[in-house]
Amino acid sequence: MLAPLEGVSDNAFRTLCYQNGADLTFTEMARVANLARSKKGELEKISITNDTPAQIQLAGAKLPEYEKFLSGFKPTGGFRGFNLNLGCPSPEFIRQGLGAAMVKRISRVNEIVKLIGTHGYDCSIKMRLGLDSYEKERGAYLNLIRSVDAQFFAVHAKTAKQKGEDRADFSVYSKCVETGKKIVANGDIKTKSQVAELKKLGLYGAMIGRAAMENPGIFRQLQVD
């Protein structure tokens, strides 16, 4: 899967990656508050103009805003559902209780997933391991995975406090898989051997972001039997 990438994963890039072996792509993140107000720039972010399979990534926590947006939403082209952003580490997002701060807001995440479902759409989740090492050690991410009935969970194996150069912790995936949910690995995936190892663990898929920016052909290169 191609990860949602701010300012990068537009229609052209999504299609390029799909043609190079990505099974599913994601739009860049859009704020539900702005979509509910029909802001042009935000609507352009979620535009799907061809048949490339894509999920629309949403960031927001207020149910009335989701309802207002969804009531007027009309699927186009390769639309394959929505994805909730529970991973953005931006301090502004965290202060607003959004992004990675939502990993521990299980009740609200459940309400959003169910609301999207009542409109007839699939909903997946992209998440981090929590805000910091404390939340990770307490298993905040596992509590959310166990408690929410999403289509699948793309788990970026870092906390919000970790930097881009910090390594993803692949050791968390065994416990994620044990929940019985569909788990997609995300973070520092660059080699075919990594993908093969993740598949042995029982993961549903792998999501690639930065490596695809450097080499859109990586999806086909990393496919394993």
Accessible surface in RSA format (square Angstrom, percent):
REM  Atomic radii and reference values for relative SASA: ProtOr
REM  Chains: A
REM  Algorithm: Lee & Richards
REM  Probe-radius: 1.40
REM  Slices: 20
REM RES _ NUM      All-atoms   Total-Side   Main-Chain    Non-polar    All polar
REM                ABS   REL    ABS   REL    ABS   REL    ABS   REL    ABS   REL
RES MET A   1    30.33  15.7  18.39  12.2  11.93  28.4  18.39  15.6  11.93  15.8
RES LEU A   2     0.00   0.0   0.00   0.0   0.00   0.0   0.00   0.0   0.00   0.0
RES ALA A   3     4.80   4.4   4.80   7.4   0.00   0.0   4.80   6.8   0.00   0.0
RES PRO A   4    19.82  14.4   4.45   4.1  15.36  55.8   4.83   4.0  14.98  93.1
RES LEU A   5    24.70  13.8  22.97  16.4   1.73   4.3  24.67  17.3   0.02   0.1
RES GLU A   6   110.78  63.6  85.54  64.7  25.24  60.1  60.66 117.3  50.13  40.9
RES GLY A   7    65.85  81.2   0.00   N/A  65.85  81.2  33.02  90.6  32.83  73.5
RES VAL A   8    42.59  28.0  34.06  30.8   8.53  20.6  38.75  33.7   3.84  10.4
RES SER A   9     0.38   0.3   0.00   0.0   0.38   0.9   0.00   0.0   0.38   0.5
RES ASP A  10    78.00  54.6  73.47  73.1   4.53  10.7  33.66  79.2  44.34  44.2
RES ASN A  11    30.31  20.9  28.99  28.0   1.32   3.2  16.04  38.6  14.27  13.8
RES ALA A  12    75.93  69.8  59.32  91.5  16.61  37.8  69.21  97.5   6.72  17.8
RES PHE A  13    29.76  14.9  26.52  16.4   3.24   8.4  29.41  17.8   0.35   1.0
RES ARG A  14     3.47   1.5   3.47   1.8   0.00   0.0   0.19   0.3   3.28   2.0
RES THR A  15    28.08  20.0  28.08  28.5   0.00   0.0  28.01  37.6   0.07   0.1
RES LEU A  16    75.26  41.9  73.83  52.8   1.43   3.6  74.91  52.6   0.35   1.0
RES CYS A  17     0.00   0.0   0.00   0.0   0.00   0.0   0.00   0.0   0.00   0.0
RES TYR A  18    93.24  43.5  85.44  48.6   7.80  20.3  44.14  33.2  49.09  60.5
RES GLN A  19   116.42  65.1  95.88  70.1  20.54  48.9  38.93  82.9  77.48  58.8
RES ASN A  20    38.44  26.5  38.44  37.1   0.00   0.0   0.00   0.0  38.44  37.2
RES GLY A  21    11.91  14.7   0.00   N/A  11.91  14.7   8.17  22.4   3.75   8.4
RES ALA A  22     2.84   2.6   0.00   0.0   2.84   6.5   1.05   1.5   1.79   4.8
RES ASP A  23   114.07  79.9 100.05  99.6  14.02  33.2  31.13  73.3  82.94  82.7
RES LEU A  24    20.95  11.7  20.95  15.0   0.00   0.0  20.95  14.7   0.00   0.0
RES THR A  25     0.00   0.0   0.00   0.0   0.00   0.0   0.00   0.0   0.00   0.0
RES PHE A  26     0.35   0.2   0.35   0.2   0.00   0.0   0.35   0.2   0.00   0.0
RES THR A  27     0.00   0.0   0.00   0.0   0.00   0.0   0.00   0.0   0.00   0.0
RES GLU A  28    24.51  14.1  24.51  18.5   0.00   0.0   1.27   2.5  23.24  19.0
RES MET A  29    29.07  15.1  27.24  18.0   1.83   4.4  26.88  22.8   2.19   2.9
RES ALA A  30     0.17   0.2   0.00   0.0   0.17   0.4   0.17   0.2   0.00   0.0
RES ARG A  31    56.87  23.9  56.87  29.0   0.00   0.0  16.01  21.9  40.87  24.8
RES VAL A  32     0.16   0.1   0.16   0.1   0.00   0.0   0.16   0.1   0.00   0.0
RES ALA A  33    20.05  18.4  18.92  29.2   1.13   2.6  19.00  26.8   1.05   2.8
RES ASN A  34    32.17  22.2  32.17  31.1   0.00   0.0   0.00   0.0  32.17  31.1
RES LEU A  35     4.55   2.5   0.00   0.0   4.55  11.4   0.00   0.0   4.55  12.3
RES ALA A  36     8.37   7.7   3.35   5.2   5.02  11.4   3.92   5.5   4.45  11.8
RES ARG A  37   141.93  59.6 116.30  59.3  25.63  61.0  46.17  63.1  95.76  58.0
RES SER A  38    77.31  65.3  61.67  82.3  15.64  36.0  27.69  59.0  49.63  69.5
RES LYS A  39   106.06  51.7 100.27  61.5   5.79  13.8  58.38  52.5  47.68  50.8
RES LYS A  40   158.60  77.4 150.10  92.1   8.50  20.2  94.20  84.8  64.40  68.6
RES GLY A  41    44.77  55.2   0.00   N/A  44.77  55.2  34.01  93.3  10.76  24.1
RES GLU A  42    16.07   9.2  14.70  11.1   1.37   3.3   0.03   0.1  16.04  13.1
RES LEU A  43    69.17  38.5  64.61  46.2   4.55  11.4  64.71  45.4   4.46  12.0
RES GLU A  44   104.90  60.2  88.94  67.3  15.97  38.0  41.57  80.4  63.34  51.7
RES LYS A  45    60.22  29.4  50.39  30.9   9.83  23.4  34.79  31.3  25.43  27.1
RES ILE A  46    12.78   7.3   8.80   6.6   3.98   9.6   8.80   6.3   3.98  10.8
RES SER A  47    42.58  36.0  33.14  44.2   9.43  21.7  27.23  58.0  15.34  21.5
RES ILE A  48     8.44   4.8   2.23   1.7   6.21  15.0   2.23   1.6   6.21  16.8
RES THR A  49    99.43  70.7  62.93  63.8  36.50  87.0  58.56  78.7  40.87  61.8
RES ASN A  50    54.72  37.7  45.91  44.4   8.82  21.2  35.84  86.3  18.89  18.3
RES ASP A  51   112.36  78.7 104.26 103.8   8.10  19.1  36.20  85.2  76.16  76.0
RES THR A  52     7.66   5.4   5.03   5.1   2.63   6.3   1.64   2.2   6.02   9.1
RES PRO A  53    13.80  10.1  13.80  12.6   0.00   0.0  13.80  11.4   0.00   0.0
RES ALA A  54     0.00   0.0   0.00   0.0   0.00   0.0   0.00   0.0   0.00   0.0
RES GLN A  55     0.58   0.3   0.58   0.4   0.00   0.0   0.00   0.0   0.58   0.4
RES ILE A  56     1.84   1.0   1.84   1.4   0.00   0.0   1.84   1.3   0.00   0.0
RES GLN A  57     2.83   1.6   2.83   2.1   0.00   0.0   0.00   0.0   2.83   2.1
RES LEU A  58     0.53   0.3   0.00   0.0   0.53   1.3   0.00   0.0   0.53   1.4
RES ALA A  59     1.12   1.0   0.22   0.3   0.89   2.0   0.79   1.1   0.32   0.9
RES GLY A  60     7.60   9.4   0.00   N/A   7.60   9.4   5.13  14.1   2.48   5.6
RES ALA A  61     9.49   8.7   7.25  11.2   2.24   5.1   7.25  10.2   2.24   5.9
RES LYS A  62   129.71  63.3 128.48  78.8   1.23   2.9  75.21  67.7  54.51  58.1
RES LEU A  63    48.46  27.0  46.99  33.6   1.47   3.7  47.19  33.1   1.27   3.4
RES PRO A  64   101.48  74.0  89.64  81.7  11.85  43.1  96.67  79.8   4.81  29.9
RES GLU A  65    33.59  19.3  32.15  24.3   1.43   3.4  18.14  35.1  15.45  12.6
RES TYR A  66     1.66   0.8   1.66   0.9   0.00   0.0   0.16   0.1   1.49   1.8
RES GLU A  67    68.38  39.3  68.38  51.7   0.00   0.0  43.74  84.6  24.65  20.1
RES LYS A  68   131.41  64.1 116.04  71.2  15.37  36.6  78.12  70.3  53.28  56.8
RES PHE A  69    13.26   6.6   7.94   4.9   5.32  13.9  11.48   7.0   1.78   5.1
RES LEU A  70     4.25   2.4   0.00   0.0   4.25  10.7   0.00   0.0   4.25  11.4
RES SER A  71    76.93  65.0  40.35  53.8  36.58  84.3  35.84  76.3  41.09  57.6
RES GLY A  72    54.22  66.9   0.00   N/A  54.22  66.9  33.74  92.6  20.48  45.9
RES PHE A  73    30.83  15.4  15.84   9.8  14.99  39.0  20.70  12.6  10.13  29.0
RES LYS A  74   159.93  78.0 147.94  90.8  11.99  28.6 109.56  98.6  50.36  53.6
RES PRO A  75    68.36  49.8  47.97  43.7  20.39  74.1  48.14  39.7  20.22 125.7
RES THR A  76    76.55  54.4  66.61  67.5   9.94  23.7  66.17  88.9  10.38  15.7
RES GLY A  77    49.93  61.6   0.00   N/A  49.93  61.6  13.63  37.4  36.30  81.3
RES GLY A  78     1.27   1.6   0.00   N/A   1.27   1.6   1.27   3.5   0.00   0.0
RES PHE A  79    25.98  13.0  12.50   7.7  13.47  35.1  12.50   7.6  13.47  38.6
RES ARG A  80   115.30  48.4 104.89  53.5  10.41  24.8  43.57  59.5  71.73  43.5
RES GLY A  81     2.21   2.7   0.00   N/A   2.21   2.7   1.59   4.4   0.62   1.4
RES PHE A  82     0.00   0.0   0.00   0.0   0.00   0.0   0.00   0.0   0.00   0.0
RES ASN A  83     0.23   0.2   0.23   0.2   0.00   0.0   0.07   0.2   0.16   0.2
RES LEU A  84     2.55   1.4   2.55   1.8   0.00   0.0   2.55   1.8   0.00   0.0
RES ASN A  85    16.01  11.0  13.72  13.3   2.29   5.5   0.20   0.5  15.81  15.3
RES LEU A  86     1.06   0.6   1.06   0.8   0.00   0.0   1.06   0.7   0.00   0.0
RES GLY A  87     7.29   9.0   0.00   N/A   7.29   9.0   5.98  16.4   1.31   2.9
RES CYS A  88    22.71  17.2  16.93  18.9   5.79  13.6   7.25  18.4  15.46  16.7
RES PRO A  89    59.44  43.3  48.00  43.8  11.44  41.6  48.07  39.7  11.37  70.7
RES SER A  90    35.12  29.7  29.07  38.8   6.04  13.9  25.88  55.1   9.24  12.9
RES PRO A  91    94.42  68.8  90.04  82.1   4.38  15.9  93.98  77.6   0.45   2.8
RES GLU A  92    87.77  50.4  86.67  65.6   1.10   2.6  23.88  46.2  63.89  52.2
RES PHE A  93    13.68   6.8  13.68   8.5   0.00   0.0  13.68   8.3   0.00   0.0
RES ILE A  94    44.91  25.6  36.85  27.5   8.06  19.4  36.85  26.5   8.06  21.9
RES ARG A  95   186.30  78.2 147.68  75.3  38.62  91.9  77.00 105.2 109.30  66.2
RES GLN A  96    84.45  47.2  56.54  41.3  27.91  66.5  40.18  85.5  44.28  33.6
RES GLY A  97    17.44  21.5   0.00   N/A  17.44  21.5  17.02  46.7   0.41   0.9
RES LEU A  98    11.47   6.4  11.47   8.2   0.00   0.0  11.47   8.1   0.00   0.0
RES GLY A  99     0.55   0.7   0.00   N/A   0.55   0.7   0.00   0.0   0.55   1.2
RES ALA A 100     0.31   0.3   0.00   0.0   0.31   0.7   0.00   0.0   0.31   0.8
RES ALA A 101     7.20   6.6   6.22   9.6   0.98   2.2   6.22   8.8   0.98   2.6
RES MET A 102     2.58   1.3   2.58   1.7   0.00   0.0   0.96   0.8   1.62   2.1
RES VAL A 103     0.00   0.0   0.00   0.0   0.00   0.0   0.00   0.0   0.00   0.0
RES LYS A 104   110.03  53.7  85.83  52.7  24.20  57.6  81.31  73.2  28.72  30.6
RES ARG A 105    83.07  34.9  74.77  38.1   8.29  19.7  34.10  46.6  48.96  29.7
RES ILE A 106    43.44  24.7  41.46  30.9   1.98   4.8  41.46  29.9   1.98   5.4
RES SER A 107    86.38  73.0  78.52 104.8   7.86  18.1  42.61  90.7  43.77  61.3
RES ARG A 108    70.28  29.5  68.14  34.7   2.14   5.1   7.70  10.5  62.58  37.9
RES VAL A 109     0.00   0.0   0.00   0.0   0.00   0.0   0.00   0.0   0.00   0.0
RES ASN A 110    29.91  20.6  29.91  28.9   0.00   0.0   6.38  15.4  23.53  22.7
RES GLU A 111    76.19  43.7  70.52  53.4   5.66  13.5  27.31  52.8  48.88  39.9
RES ILE A 112     0.19   0.1   0.19   0.1   0.00   0.0   0.19   0.1   0.00   0.0
RES VAL A 113    13.01   8.6  11.21  10.1   1.81   4.4  11.21   9.7   1.81   4.9
RES LYS A 114   135.94  66.3 128.60  78.9   7.33  17.5  82.67  74.4  53.27  56.7
RES LEU A 115    31.89  17.8  28.43  20.3   3.46   8.7  31.41  22.1   0.48   1.3
RES ILE A 116     0.00   0.0   0.00   0.0   0.00   0.0   0.00   0.0   0.00   0.0
RES GLY A 117    40.36  49.8   0.00   N/A  40.36  49.8  24.80  68.1  15.56  34.8
RES THR A 118   110.07  78.3  68.64  69.6  41.44  98.8  73.87  99.2  36.21  54.7
RES HIS A 119    55.08  30.1  30.92  21.5  24.16  61.8  21.94  22.6  33.14  38.6
RES GLY A 120    68.00  83.9   0.00   N/A  68.00  83.9  36.80 101.0  31.20  69.9
RES TYR A 121    41.75  19.5  31.92  18.2   9.84  25.6  20.92  15.7  20.83  25.7
RES ASP A 122    78.56  55.0  71.02  70.7   7.54  17.8   5.98  14.1  72.58  72.4
RES CYS A 123     6.69   5.1   1.77   2.0   4.91  11.5   1.77   4.5   4.91   5.3
RES SER A 124     0.00   0.0   0.00   0.0   0.00   0.0   0.00   0.0   0.00   0.0
RES ILE A 125     0.00   0.0   0.00   0.0   0.00   0.0   0.00   0.0   0.00   0.0
RES LYS A 126    26.62  13.0  26.62  16.3   0.00   0.0   5.54   5.0  21.08  22.5
RES MET A 127     0.11   0.1   0.00   0.0   0.11   0.3   0.09   0.1   0.02   0.0
RES ARG A 128    26.94  11.3  26.94  13.7   0.00   0.0   0.05   0.1  26.90  16.3
RES LEU A 129     0.13   0.1   0.13   0.1   0.00   0.0   0.13   0.1   0.00   0.0
RES GLY A 130     0.00   0.0   0.00   N/A   0.00   0.0   0.00   0.0   0.00   0.0
RES LEU A 131    30.47  17.0  30.25  21.6   0.21   0.5  30.25  21.2   0.21   0.6
RES ASP A 132    40.07  28.1  40.07  39.9   0.00   0.0  10.58  24.9  29.49  29.4
RES SER A 133    70.10  59.2  66.94  89.3   3.16   7.3  33.69  71.7  36.41  51.0
RES TYR A 134   132.89  62.0 130.91  74.5   1.98   5.1 109.04  81.9  23.85  29.4
RES GLU A 135    20.71  11.9  19.89  15.0   0.82   2.0  12.89  24.9   7.82   6.4
RES LYS A 136    52.37  25.5  48.08  29.5   4.29  10.2  23.50  21.2  28.87  30.7
RES GLU A 137   140.68  80.8 103.06  78.0  37.62  89.6  48.42  93.7  92.26  75.3
RES ARG A 138   162.26  68.1 138.13  70.4  24.13  57.5  46.54  63.6 115.71  70.1
RES GLY A 139    11.08  13.7   0.00   N/A  11.08  13.7  10.87  29.8   0.21   0.5
RES ALA A 140    11.62  10.7   8.30  12.8   3.32   7.6  11.27  15.9   0.36   0.9
RES TYR A 141    10.15   4.7  10.15   5.8   0.00   0.0   0.00   0.0  10.15  12.5
RES LEU A 142    12.47   6.9  12.47   8.9   0.00   0.0  12.47   8.8   0.00   0.0
RES ASN A 143    66.08  45.6  63.99  61.8   2.09   5.0  10.77  25.9  55.32  53.5
RES LEU A 144     0.00   0.0   0.00   0.0   0.00   0.0   0.00   0.0   0.00   0.0
RES ILE A 145     0.00   0.0   0.00   0.0   0.00   0.0   0.00   0.0   0.00   0.0
RES ARG A 146   138.85  58.3 115.13  58.7  23.72  56.5  49.62  67.8  89.24  54.1
RES SER A 147    56.03  47.3  32.45  43.3  23.58  54.3  19.64  41.8  36.39  51.0
RES VAL A 148     0.42   0.3   0.00   0.0   0.42   1.0   0.42   0.4   0.00   0.0
RES ASP A 149   119.72  83.9 105.77 105.3  13.95  33.0  33.98  80.0  85.74  85.5
RES ALA A 150    11.57  10.6   0.00   0.0  11.57  26.3   1.00   1.4  10.57  28.0
RES GLN A 151    70.03  39.2  49.16  35.9  20.86  49.7  29.22  62.2  40.81  31.0
RES PHE A 152     3.22   1.6   2.98   1.8   0.24   0.6   3.22   1.9   0.00   0.0
RES PHE A 153     0.34   0.2   0.34   0.2   0.00   0.0   0.34   0.2   0.00   0.0
RES ALA A 154     0.00   0.0   0.00   0.0   0.00   0.0   0.00   0.0   0.00   0.0
RES VAL A 155     0.00   0.0   0.00   0.0   0.00   0.0   0.00   0.0   0.00   0.0
RES HIS A 156    28.59  15.6  28.59  19.9   0.00   0.0  23.89  24.6   4.70   5.5
RES ALA A 157     0.44   0.4   0.00   0.0   0.44   1.0   0.00   0.0   0.44   1.2
RES LYS A 158     3.93   1.9   3.93   2.4   0.00   0.0   1.75   1.6   2.18   2.3
RES THR A 159     5.07   3.6   5.07   5.1   0.00   0.0   2.99   4.0   2.08   3.1
RES ALA A 160    14.37  13.2   4.50   6.9   9.87  22.5   4.65   6.6   9.71  25.7
RES LYS A 161   143.58  70.0 128.57  78.9  15.01  35.7  92.27  83.1  51.30  54.6
RES GLN A 162    57.57  32.2  46.93  34.3  10.64  25.3  19.57  41.7  38.00  28.8
RES LYS A 163   132.19  64.5 127.76  78.4   4.43  10.5  77.37  69.6  54.82  58.4
RES GLY A 164    42.66  52.6   0.00   N/A  42.66  52.6  27.34  75.0  15.32  34.3
RES GLU A 165   144.87  83.2 110.73  83.8  34.15  81.3  68.87 133.2  76.01  62.1
RES ASP A 166    50.95  35.7  46.14  45.9   4.81  11.4   9.82  23.1  41.13  41.0
RES ARG A 167   190.98  80.2 177.86  90.7  13.12  31.2  68.69  93.9 122.30  74.1
RES ALA A 168    14.12  13.0   0.00   0.0  14.12  32.1   0.00   0.0  14.12  37.4
RES ASP A 169    41.84  29.3  36.49  36.3   5.35  12.7  19.03  44.8  22.81  22.8
RES PHE A 170    53.51  26.8  47.59  29.5   5.91  15.4  47.78  29.0   5.73  16.4
RES SER A 171    86.56  73.1  58.20  77.7  28.37  65.3  55.94 119.1  30.63  42.9
RES VAL A 172     7.23   4.8   5.02   4.5   2.22   5.3   7.23   6.3   0.00   0.0
RES TYR A 173     0.00   0.0   0.00   0.0   0.00   0.0   0.00   0.0   0.00   0.0
RES SER A 174    47.12  39.8  43.64  58.2   3.48   8.0  28.61  60.9  18.51  25.9
RES LYS A 175   120.00  58.5 118.38  72.6   1.62   3.9  61.15  55.0  58.85  62.7
RES CYS A 176     0.00   0.0   0.00   0.0   0.00   0.0   0.00   0.0   0.00   0.0
RES VAL A 177    37.90  24.9  32.25  29.2   5.66  13.6  32.25  28.0   5.66  15.3
RES GLU A 178   139.10  79.9 103.00  77.9  36.09  85.9  48.97  94.7  90.12  73.6
RES THR A 179    31.50  22.4   1.22   1.2  30.28  72.2   9.15  12.3  22.35  33.8
RES GLY A 180    69.25  85.4   0.00   N/A  69.25  85.4  36.42 100.0  32.83  73.5
RES LYS A 181    57.48  28.0  44.84  27.5  12.63  30.1  45.61  41.1  11.87  12.6
RES LYS A 182   107.36  52.4 100.48  61.6   6.89  16.4  59.57  53.6  47.80  50.9
RES ILE A 183     1.41   0.8   0.14   0.1   1.27   3.1   0.14   0.1   1.27   3.4
RES VAL A 184     0.00   0.0   0.00   0.0   0.00   0.0   0.00   0.0   0.00   0.0
RES ALA A 185     0.00   0.0   0.00   0.0   0.00   0.0   0.00   0.0   0.00   0.0
RES ASN A 186     9.04   6.2   9.04   8.7   0.00   0.0   0.00   0.0   9.04   8.7
RES GLY A 187     8.55  10.5   0.00   N/A   8.55  10.5   6.95  19.1   1.60   3.6
RES ASP A 188    33.83  23.7  21.97  21.9  11.86  28.0  17.08  40.2  16.75  16.7
RES ILE A 189     5.43   3.1   0.37   0.3   5.06  12.2   0.37   0.3   5.06  13.7
RES LYS A 190   133.09  64.9 119.57  73.4  13.53  32.2  62.55  56.3  70.54  75.1
RES THR A 191    63.16  44.9  60.10  60.9   3.06   7.3  61.84  83.1   1.32   2.0
RES LYS A 192   109.50  53.4 105.70  64.9   3.80   9.1  55.25  49.7  54.25  57.8
RES SER A 193    82.07  69.3  67.91  90.6  14.15  32.6  54.40 115.8  27.67  38.8
RES GLN A 194    42.44  23.7  38.69  28.3   3.75   8.9  20.99  44.7  21.45  16.3
RES VAL A 195    20.69  13.6  20.32  18.4   0.37   0.9  20.32  17.7   0.37   1.0
RES ALA A 196    34.66  31.9  31.98  49.3   2.68   6.1  33.25  46.8   1.41   3.7
RES GLU A 197    94.00  54.0  93.85  71.0   0.16   0.4  39.89  77.1  54.12  44.2
RES LEU A 198     5.17   2.9   5.17   3.7   0.00   0.0   5.17   3.6   0.00   0.0
RES LYS A 199   108.08  52.7  95.89  58.8  12.19  29.0  75.87  68.3  32.21  34.3
RES LYS A 200   163.89  80.0 124.84  76.6  39.05  93.0  85.12  76.6  78.77  83.9
RES LEU A 201    64.68  36.0  49.21  35.2  15.47  38.9  53.25  37.4  11.43  30.8
RES GLY A 202    47.99  59.2   0.00   N/A  47.99  59.2  27.90  76.6  20.09  45.0
RES LEU A 203    16.97   9.5   1.76   1.3  15.21  38.2   1.76   1.2  15.21  40.9
RES TYR A 204   112.57  52.6  80.64  45.9  31.93  83.1  49.55  37.2  63.01  77.7
RES GLY A 205    23.42  28.9   0.00   N/A  23.42  28.9  22.86  62.7   0.56   1.3
RES ALA A 206    18.51  17.0   9.97  15.4   8.54  19.4   9.97  14.0   8.54  22.6
RES MET A 207     0.69   0.4   0.08   0.0   0.62   1.5   0.08   0.1   0.62   0.8
RES ILE A 208     9.85   5.6   7.41   5.5   2.44   5.9   9.85   7.1   0.00   0.0
RES GLY A 209    10.78  13.3   0.00   N/A  10.78  13.3   4.99  13.7   5.79  13.0
RES ARG A 210   131.78  55.3 125.34  63.9   6.44  15.3  69.24  94.6  62.54  37.9
RES ALA A 211    15.30  14.1   8.32  12.8   6.98  15.9  11.05  15.6   4.25  11.2
RES ALA A 212     0.00   0.0   0.00   0.0   0.00   0.0   0.00   0.0   0.00   0.0
RES MET A 213    94.97  49.2  69.25  45.8  25.72  61.2  64.58  54.9  30.38  40.3
RES GLU A 214   153.07  87.9 115.74  87.6  37.33  88.9  48.35  93.5 104.72  85.5
RES ASN A 215    55.26  38.1  53.65  51.8   1.61   3.9  23.26  56.0  32.01  30.9
RES PRO A 216    33.38  24.3  33.38  30.4   0.00   0.0  33.38  27.6   0.00   0.0
RES GLY A 217    15.35  18.9   0.00   N/A  15.35  18.9  11.21  30.8   4.14   9.3
RES ILE A 218    11.57   6.6  11.57   8.6   0.00   0.0  11.57   8.3   0.00   0.0
RES PHE A 219    10.47   5.2   5.49   3.4   4.98  13.0   7.27   4.4   3.21   9.2
RES ARG A 220   134.08  56.3 124.55  63.5   9.53  22.7  58.94  80.5  75.14  45.5
RES GLN A 221   107.03  59.8  88.28  64.5  18.75  44.6  43.26  92.1  63.77  48.4
RES LEU A 222    13.74   7.7  12.94   9.3   0.80   2.0  13.27   9.3   0.47   1.3
RES GLN A 223    87.08  48.7  75.48  55.2  11.60  27.6  40.82  86.9  46.26  35.1
RES VAL A 224    39.72  26.1  16.85  15.3  22.87  55.1  19.81  17.2  19.91  54.0
RES ASP A 225   172.40 120.8 124.81 124.2  47.59 112.5  64.90 152.7 107.51 107.2
END  Absolute sums over single chains surface
CHAIN  1 A    10457.8       8329.8       2128.0       5564.4       4893.4
END  Absolute sums over all chains
TOTAL         10457.8       8329.8       2128.0       5564.4       4893.4
